[in-house]
Amino acid sequence: MNLKSFDQAKEQADKAIELAPDNKSYTKLLEEIEKQL
């Protein structure tokens, strides 16, 4: 697991949910991140 990549991905996800709070891809992105842990 690359912690730096995880932090970057979470940061991108946080930005995405700010832009679109009901964005389903946010949940999907978190699921993809968890698979990689």
Secondary structure, DSSP 8 states (H G I E B T S, - for coil): --HHHHHHHHHHHHHHHHH-TT-HHHHHHHHHHHHH-
